[in-house]
Amino acid sequence: MVYCPRCGKELPTDAVFCDRCGQKMSTPISPVERWESRFERQMERRFERWDHGPNYLDGVGFGVFLIAVAWIHLQYPWVWTEMTAWFSRWVNGPTMLPLILAEPIVLFFMVMGGWGIVEGALRVVSGQVMKGLSNVIGALGSLAIAYMIRLYGQGSISGNAILPYFLMIIGASVVLSAIMGTIAWSTSPRRD
């Protein structure tokens, strides 16, 4: 019994090509060699990631989130009481955003959107171009949400329009990020 060295499929001993991946079978491998080869590939991938070092930007992003929450609390000490009161009215589903919460929510999304742009730029500079562009897309979504809530706070759009706009912004961000991920995945070199 032999296995394809590329995809690992079990093949007849006289196979010339793998019927799964098309690999030429000039050097079929035994089951033990197959397992060792697969293990080595997995370890190489892990060490490749390790060689690039840890990804500190994810941790920094969480730190920025905590700073934004603390800053909003310092600027608007009543925000948690108002948020709790608003959420407690959600017994039968979401209710309209109180105007008093518009300004702190705008501030939060602006801080997070600003960080997303900085993070995206840092990722692009460090060679993680697609992930960086994906960060920028998410950041632009955050800034769009901040703008929409600012318009609501100013009375330019109705409270009934917030949810559909919010869903459209989130949906567009998800679709664009998925497209970026697909492009990144399809253009990255494959090692088997």
C-alpha positions as CSV (number, residue, x, y, z in Angstrom):
1,M,0.0,0.0,0.0
2,V,1.4,3.4,-1.0
3,Y,0.4,7.0,-0.5
4,C,0.6,10.1,-2.6
5,P,3.5,12.3,-1.3
6,R,1.5,15.4,-2.0
7,C,-2.0,14.8,-0.7
8,G,-1.6,11.6,1.2
9,K,-4.3,9.6,-0.6
10,E,-3.9,5.8,-0.5
11,L,-3.1,4.5,-4.0
12,P,-2.6,1.2,-5.7
13,T,1.1,0.2,-5.8
14,D,1.2,0.5,-9.6
15,A,-0.3,4.0,-9.8
16,V,1.6,6.4,-12.1
17,F,-0.4,9.5,-11.0
18,C,-2.5,10.3,-8.0
19,D,-6.2,10.3,-8.9
20,R,-7.0,13.0,-6.4
21,C,-4.3,15.7,-7.0
22,G,-2.6,14.6,-10.1
23,Q,0.9,14.2,-8.5
24,K,3.3,12.0,-10.5
25,M,4.0,8.9,-8.4
26,S,7.6,8.4,-9.3
27,T,8.4,8.0,-5.5
28,P,5.4,6.6,-3.6
29,I,5.8,6.7,0.1
30,S,5.0,4.2,2.9
31,P,2.4,4.9,5.6
32,V,5.1,5.8,8.1
33,E,6.8,8.1,5.7
34,R,3.4,9.7,4.9
35,W,2.8,10.4,8.6
36,E,6.4,11.8,9.1
37,S,6.1,14.0,6.0
38,R,2.7,15.4,7.2
39,F,4.1,16.0,10.7
40,E,7.1,17.8,9.3
41,R,5.0,20.1,7.1
42,Q,2.8,21.0,10.2
43,M,5.9,21.8,12.3
44,E,7.4,23.9,9.5
45,R,4.2,26.0,9.3
46,R,4.3,26.5,13.1
47,F,7.9,27.5,13.0
48,E,7.2,29.8,10.1
49,R,4.6,31.6,12.2
50,W,7.0,31.6,15.2
51,D,9.8,33.0,13.1
52,H,7.7,36.0,12.3
53,G,7.3,36.7,16.0
54,P,4.2,37.1,18.0
55,N,1.4,39.4,16.8
56,Y,1.5,42.2,19.4
57,L,-1.0,44.4,17.5
58,D,-3.9,42.2,18.6
59,G,-3.0,42.8,22.3
60,V,-2.5,46.5,21.6
61,G,-5.9,46.6,20.1
62,F,-7.4,45.2,23.3
63,G,-5.5,47.8,25.2
64,V,-6.9,50.6,23.0
65,F,-10.4,49.2,23.6
66,L,-9.9,49.3,27.4
67,I,-8.5,52.9,27.2
68,A,-11.4,54.0,25.1
69,V,-13.9,52.6,27.6
70,A,-12.0,54.2,30.5
71,W,-11.8,57.5,28.7
72,I,-15.5,57.5,27.9
73,H,-16.3,56.8,31.5
74,L,-14.1,59.8,32.6
75,Q,-15.7,62.1,30.1
76,Y,-19.3,60.9,30.8
77,P,-19.4,59.4,34.3
78,W,-23.2,58.7,34.0
79,V,-22.8,56.6,30.8
80,W,-23.0,53.2,32.6
81,T,-26.1,54.1,34.4
82,E,-27.8,55.3,31.2
83,M,-26.6,52.2,29.3
84,T,-27.9,49.9,32.0
85,A,-31.3,51.7,32.0
86,W,-31.4,51.5,28.2
87,F,-30.7,47.8,28.1
88,S,-33.1,47.1,30.9
89,R,-35.9,48.4,28.6
90,W,-35.1,45.7,26.0
91,V,-37.5,43.2,27.6
92,N,-39.5,42.9,24.3
93,G,-36.6,43.7,22.0
94,P,-34.2,46.6,21.3
95,T,-35.5,50.1,22.0
96,M,-34.6,53.4,20.4
97,L,-31.1,54.7,21.4
98,P,-31.5,57.5,24.0
99,L,-30.1,60.8,22.6
100,I,-28.1,61.2,25.8
101,L,-26.0,58.2,24.7
102,A,-25.3,59.4,21.2
103,E,-22.2,61.4,22.0
104,P,-20.3,58.8,24.1
105,I,-21.1,56.1,21.5
106,V,-19.8,58.4,18.8
107,L,-16.6,59.0,20.8
108,F,-16.1,55.2,21.3
109,F,-16.5,54.4,17.6
110,M,-14.2,57.2,16.6
111,V,-11.5,56.0,18.9
112,M,-11.8,52.4,17.7
113,G,-12.0,53.5,14.1
114,G,-8.9,55.7,14.5
115,W,-7.0,52.8,16.1
116,G,-8.2,50.5,13.3
117,I,-6.6,52.8,10.7
118,V,-3.3,53.0,12.6
119,E,-3.3,49.2,13.1
120,G,-4.0,48.6,9.4
121,A,-1.1,51.0,8.4
122,L,1.2,49.2,10.8
123,R,0.2,45.8,9.4
124,V,0.7,47.0,5.8
125,V,4.2,48.4,6.7
126,S,5.1,45.1,8.4
127,G,4.1,43.1,5.3
128,Q,0.7,41.9,6.4
129,V,-0.9,43.9,3.5
130,M,-4.2,42.0,3.2
131,K,-4.8,41.9,7.0
132,G,-3.9,45.5,7.2
133,L,-6.4,46.5,4.5
134,S,-9.0,44.4,6.3
135,N,-8.3,46.4,9.5
136,V,-8.8,49.6,7.5
137,I,-12.1,48.4,6.1
138,G,-13.3,47.6,9.7
139,A,-12.0,51.0,10.8
140,L,-13.9,52.8,8.1
141,G,-17.0,50.8,9.2
142,S,-16.5,52.1,12.8
143,L,-16.1,55.7,11.6
144,A,-19.3,55.3,9.4
145,I,-21.2,54.1,12.5
146,A,-19.9,57.1,14.5
147,Y,-21.0,59.5,11.7
148,M,-24.4,57.8,11.5
149,I,-25.0,58.1,15.3
150,R,-23.7,61.7,15.2
151,L,-26.4,62.4,12.6
152,Y,-29.0,60.8,14.8
153,G,-27.8,62.9,17.8
154,Q,-28.2,66.0,15.7
155,G,-31.7,65.0,14.6
156,S,-30.7,64.5,10.9
157,I,-31.8,60.9,10.8
158,S,-34.6,59.2,12.7
159,G,-34.0,56.5,15.4
160,N,-35.9,54.0,13.1
161,A,-33.2,54.4,10.5
162,I,-30.3,53.6,12.8
163,L,-30.7,49.8,12.8
164,P,-30.9,49.4,9.0
165,Y,-27.9,51.8,8.5
166,F,-26.0,49.9,11.2
167,L,-26.7,46.6,9.5
168,M,-25.8,47.9,6.1
169,I,-22.4,49.3,7.4
170,I,-21.6,46.0,9.2
171,G,-22.7,44.0,6.2
172,A,-20.5,46.0,3.8
173,S,-17.6,45.7,6.2
174,V,-18.0,41.9,6.4
175,V,-18.4,41.5,2.6
176,L,-15.3,43.7,1.9
177,S,-13.2,41.9,4.5
178,A,-14.3,38.5,3.1
179,I,-13.3,39.6,-0.4
180,M,-9.9,40.8,0.9
181,G,-9.4,37.4,2.8
182,T,-10.4,35.5,-0.4
183,I,-7.9,37.5,-2.5
184,A,-5.2,37.0,0.1
185,W,-5.9,33.3,0.4
186,S,-6.0,32.7,-3.4
187,T,-2.8,34.7,-4.1
188,S,-0.7,33.3,-1.3
189,P,1.8,30.5,-2.2
190,R,0.8,27.0,-1.1
191,R,3.1,24.5,0.5
192,D,2.0,21.0,0.8
